[in-house]
Amino acid sequence: MRILSWVGLAAALLSFVQARAEECQLKLEASVNVQRMADGLILVPVAIEDQPFHLMLNTGSVITSTLSESVATSLHLGIFPMREQIFDSAGHVINHGANVKDFTLGRIHMDRTQFIVSPWFQSSNSDIAGTLGPELIRRFDLDIDPAANKMQLFSQDHCPGKVVYWTKDWTDAPIKLLRSGHVAIDVELDGKPVTALLDTGFVRTVLSMTAARRLFGLDQNSPKLVETENNGPNAKSVFHYRFDKLSFAGIAINHPDVVLLQDKISKPLTQGCSTLLKFRTGRWSGMHKHTILSRTLM
């Protein structure tokens, strides 16, 4: 009887270990083929009220996902005034939202989702309805593979670590998951510590003019600043500055060309962060409060 008891205990322990191993495995919740625009922005296929659209992936969105006013109107969504107004990246005021009863991303279906309605969002492609912000994906671990044009969402219910399944060469950078759902990491810019926001919705790496003045003594009259003019009806001057080095998690980017944002639009963009990072190539995953990067170039 004693031998049988030990055999039974061993079998129970083996079953527990096997069950625990299954719990540690990544559980794929959704996998979608994305499109990359010429400037590197990522378009995610979704369905809104059973109608197919694409949303631009924007992990640095000010507060939530957005829909263009034309799409919200064409879908006859319930548009409502918001209690507080917000600003987009160009400083435009947005003060209306919309209720979406049926939203689908891959195998994930959401009821009663709210979007911000932007009268300023414009695209030459009518298929692009707006932006996909952090609040719709913060419940998942996000895996972006631009080289394969793939975006995957995994369940967060797994053991920490051992989540890199696609390569043996990778870098692990601890992240700060802000209350808003944004992902931030600590970087050094010319030796100065800076908190940076990982933003898939920005084509360039940018620094607020306030931080540039405070950390590096730069202003619009600094001799090394390069001024360029934006095109469009709301064209504004944009300032570029080539720093010596941007480094984080053992990765160094030499002589990065950084855009300096004017103060009146940098505050709603950064929400306490001084820098927005945009990765042109490489794989990016946000899993268990770590940013995992492979073959990442600025």
C-alpha positions, 0 to 999 in steps of 0.5 A: 500500500505504501508503494502504491501511495508513492506511485499515486503521489508521483502521478499526481505531481507529474500531472501538476507539472504537465498542467503547469507547463501548459499554463506557461505556454503562450496562448494565441488570441488573435493573429492578423496580416497587417499592411505597411505603408511607405512611411512604415505605419502599420494598418490593421484589418478590423470589422466595424459594425460588420463592415471591413476597414483598416485602422492605423496601429497607434500605441502612442494614441493620446487617449483611445482609438479614433474613427474619422468623422466621415466613417462614423457618419456613414455607419450611423453610429451614436455620436455624443459630446465628450465631457472633456476635449482632447488634442490630436498630434497637430493640436486640433481639438476633438470633443466627440465620441461614438459608440460601436456595437460590433467590433472585431479584430481577428478572432476577438469580438468586442461589444459596446466599444467607444471611439473618439470621432476625429473631424481632422483624420484624413486618408487618401484611402477610404478603407482606412477608418482611423487609429487603433489605440492602446485601450483596445489591446492593453488586455493582451501581450502585443507581438508585431513582426513588420518583416512578416507583416503580422500582428499577434495578440497573446493572452497575458495569463502565462509564466513570466519570461521564456516568451521569445519563440521566434529568435535566439538573438534578442534584447529585453528592456523593462517597460513602464506600463502607464495607466493610460495603457501606453508603453514607456522605456528608459533611454539615454539621449546624449548621456541624459536619462529620458523616458520614451514612449514607444509609438507605432503611430509616429513616423519619426523620433521626436523630442518635446521642445520643452525637454530639449531646452531643459536637458540640452539648452536647445531652442529655435535659435540654436545653430545646429537646428534644421528647419523644414516646412510641412506641406498642407493647409496647416503647414508649420515649421518643423525643427530637426536636430542630429544628436550624437547617440540614443541608447537603451537596453544595450542598443545604440543608435548613432547620430539620430535625427530627432524632430523637436515638437513645439510646446503647444502640441507636445504636452498632449502627445507625450503625457509625461514622457519626453521622447516618442520612439518610432522603430522603422524595422525589427520585431517588437513585443510587449510581454509581461512588462518587458519590451522585447526587441530583435534586429531593431534599427532606428 
